[in-house]
Amino acid sequence: MQIIGPDFLVFGVDDVPACHDFLTAYGLEPEGYSPEKGGRYLALDGTGLEIRRRDDPSLPPALKTGNMLRLQVIGVVDEAALEAVEAELSRDRQVLRLADGSLRTQDDQGFELAFRVSTRKRLDLEGEKVNAPYHPARPVNAVGVTQDMPAKPRTLSHVVLFVPDIDVAVGFYRDRLGFRITDTLTGAGPFLRPQANPDHHTHFFIRTPVYMQGVEHLAFHLGGPTELMLAGSRMMEQGFESFWGPGRHKFGSNWFWYFKSPLGCNVEFDADMDTHDDDWAPREAPMGPEASQAFLLQWRAKWAPGGGPPAGPKG
């Protein structure tokens, strides 16, 4: 099926102003925000997040765990792809066609889903250019970094879900929606990508007890590792708490930096993720620190080397 991936994630939150402060510091553009109701937060291509008060009656029902994720809005290529999703899922569950043309249903673990023709905009923005000896990529006299260069989320990258039954979760996305498994961390779960998206993954599942079901983290792509390091450093300077990173994953190769958020989950910056097609041979490795990252760094305030000790009096 010609599915692209998540266009929007919708949350019912406890503290709307705190979420607003976090998401705007993260670099998303607010739209229609009010402290009483919430609003939408957009990446450069129009994908993003929507937050509402937890008790907003317009929200889909919450999971039994009370996790704040209320809806995944998944974009597809065109109306034919939407009709294919509707025909497949209608075989064994209720699928509602809403007035705006989107579909509403649930997956096999009880997560609320919407499907729509994707509204994301194609960006005409270059990625980071890295000079290597004898193979320069940046034009002559172009600098690689300035302190105030933009570092904005470009597109919603992926969502990671805690699920009580890995086999059921994977079966729905792989067998019913045509997702491909790219790699697997044994003891945790698989990375999956939809057919119309070459990214290493748009979904990752982690096996957990039932009482933990919900979203573990979500991520947006940036234009490269320099943007990621600048964006994360700016978050640290504003007092937001780093959860993991900066570093670089092995599976997917993406740079990462995760932050704790008032959305009830972690929120990640990522950059430079691998892309794959159907010729890719999935890998598998045991879940653990060695498989989770190629390297891990630690942020600290700016520092500069100094000279030696002051010269003593001349004798």
N, C-alpha and C positions, 0 to 999 in steps of 0.2 A: 504493500500500500504506500502511496506517495505522501507519507507523513514527514514533516520537517522537524518538529519538536516543540517544546514548550514556548508559547508566545507570552503567556501571563501566568502568574501564580497569585492566588487570592487568599488573604489571611484575615481572620477575625482576631483582633489583638486586645490586650488589656490596657495598653497605654499608647494611645494614638500620637500625642505630641512627641513622646520618646522615639517612636518608630519614625516619625517624620524627621526628627533631628538626625537619626542614624542614617536614613536612606539618602537624605540630601548631602550629608557629609560624605557618604559613599560615592556620590557623584551622579545619582539619578535625578532627573528633572521632574519636580512635582507638577501635577495637573489636577485642578479641581479640589485642592486640599482645604479642609476645615478641621479645627481641633475636635469638633463634636462628631464628625462623620468619617473622617479619613480622606483618602484620595488615591490617585494613581501616581506611579513613579516610573519614568520612562528612561530606557537606554537610548542611544543615538539612533537605533533603527526602529524604535517604536515598541519593542518588546519591553516587558517590565513586570512590576508588582502592583497589586491593589490591596490596600488595607482598609478595613472597616472595624468598628467596635465589635467586640466579641458577641454582644447581644443584638447586633443589627439583624432585624428579621428578614432582610433581603439575602442574607448569606445562606448557602447550603448548610445542612446539618453538620455539626462537628463529629469527628471520630469519637469513639467511646473513651479514648485516652485524654480527650480535651486538647490535643495538639492544635496549634493555631492555624495550620494549613487547612483551607476549606475547599479549594478548587484548583485543579490544574487545567489551564486552557491550552490545548494542543493545536498547533497550526498545521494545516495540510496544504498541498500545492494548489488545488483547484476544486471546483464543485464536483467533478467526477470522483476525485479522491474522497471527498466528504460523503458522497453517496455510497462509495464502496465501504467506508467505515460503518455507515448506518446499516447497510445490508448485512454485513458480517455480524455486528453486535446485536442486531435485532433478532437474531436466531434464538437467543436464550436469555434476553433481558430487555427491560424497558429502555427504549431510547427515545427521548423527547426531541422534537424539532421545534426550536423556539422561534419567536417572531423575527428575530434578527438573522435567522437562517442557520444558526449554530445548533449543535447537538448537545444533549446532556444525558449522562448515564453514570454508572459506577463500574470500576474494575472489579476483579474477583476478590480483592482484599477490602473492599468498601471505601476506597478513595473516590471522591467525586471528580468526574472528568467532564470537560467540555471540548468539543472539536469544532473548528471553524476554518474557513479559508484564511490562510495567514495574512495578516495586515502588515507584517514587517517590511521595512523599506530597505532596498539594497543600498549600501553605503559606498560612496566613492572616496574612501579614505585609505591611504597606503598604510601598510604595517611597518613595523620597525625594520630599518635597514642596518645590517651589521657588517662592518668592515673586517675582512680577514686578510692576512698577508697574501699578496698577489691576486686577491679577489675582492676588491673594494666594492661595496654595495651602495654607500652613500655618495652623492655627488661631491666633487672636490669643494672644499671650503664650507660644506654643510656640517654643522655640529650635531653630535649625537644626543646631547641633553642640555636643557636649560632649566633653571630652578622653577620657573613658572610655566613650563610647557603643559598643555592639556593632558589629562589622564582620566578620561571619562569611560564608563562602561559602554561598550559598543552594542552588545546583544546578550540576551539571556542565554547562557550556555547549557546548564544542566541542573538537575535536581536529584538529590540522594535521599532515599526513603528507607526508614526502618520498617521492616515487614516481618510478620510472624511466620510466614510460610514462603520460603524462597521459590520452591517449585511452582506454587500457584501463581506467584507474582510474575515469574519469568514466563510461564506458560501463556499468560494473558498477553503480554507485550510481544513475545516471539511468535506464538502460534496463531494468535487472533489478529494482531496488528502488523506483523511482518518485521518486527525489529530484529537486528542482527546482534549476536553476542560477539564483542570484540576481544575481551580478555576476562579472566575470572580470578578473583582472590579467594582461594579455598578457605572455607570457614567463615567467609563474609558473604560474598555473592558476586554476580557478574556485572560487567559494564555493557550497556546496550546502546545502539544507535539505530534510528529509524532509516528507512530506505532512501528517503530524499534528503538526507543530511550526511555528509562525509565525516563529521566530527567523531572522534574516538568514542564519545558517549554523550548522550543527553539524559540518560537515566543510569543510576547505580543503586543496587539494592543491598542492604545489610540485614542479615538475619538477627532478630532480637525477640525477646519475650513479647507477648501480646500487649502488655501494659506500656510498652515503649513505642507502639506503632505511631508513625507520623513522619515528618520531614526532619532529616538530620542536618542537611545544609543545602544551599542553592548557590549558584555561581553565575557571574557575568564575565564574558570575554573582554579583555582590554587589547590594545594594539600591539603589545609586546612586553617583554620583561622590564624594560626601563619604566614604562607607564605603570606597571604593576608595583614596582618598588617605590615610585613617587606617590601613587595613590595610597598604598599602605602606610607609608611614612607620614603622609598628611593625616590619615586617620589616627595614628599614634600621637601625633602632635596635638590633636584635638581631644585626647583623653580616652579614646575608644580602646577596648581591650583586645589584644591579639589572642587568638586561640591556638593557631598552628601556622608556622611559617615566619618569614618567607622561605620557600624551597622549591624543589622541582620533583614532580611525581615521576615514577618509572612508567607505569601503564598510562598511556596518553601523552607522556612527556611534558605535560603542561606545568608551567610555573604556577605557584599557588601562594596565597596568603589569606588565611581565614580569620574572621573577627566574630566575637560574641555579639549577639544582637537581641533587641527586645521583641523580635518576632518569634521567640521560642525556639530558635535554631541558629546555627552558625551561617554566616554569609561570606562567600569566598570571592576574591579577585582571582581570575586565571588568565593565562596568556600562552600562546604558541602551542596549542594542542595538536597532536597528530591527527591526520585525516586518513580514512581507509575506504576501500571499495570491497566488492564481494570476493576478490581474490585474496584478501587478508586471511591468514591462518591464526585463529585465536590462541593466545598463550594462557598459561595458568601458573600461579605461584601461591605458596602459603601466605595467608594474611599475617602481617607483622611489619615491624619498622623497616626491615631490609627491602620488602616489596613495596612499601608505601611511598618511599621517596629515594631519589638518587642522592640528594644532599639536603640538609636543613640548616638554615641560617638563623641568626637572632638579631632582632633590631636593637639598636642603641642610639642614644642622642649623638649628634654630630661630634666628631673628634678630629683633631689634626696632630700630626707628629711635630715634635719640637726639636730643638738642637740639644746640645749637651748642657751640662750644668754651667752656671755663670762662671766666667773666668775669675780666678782668685787674684789677689793683689800681686803685682809684679815684685819679685824679690831681688 
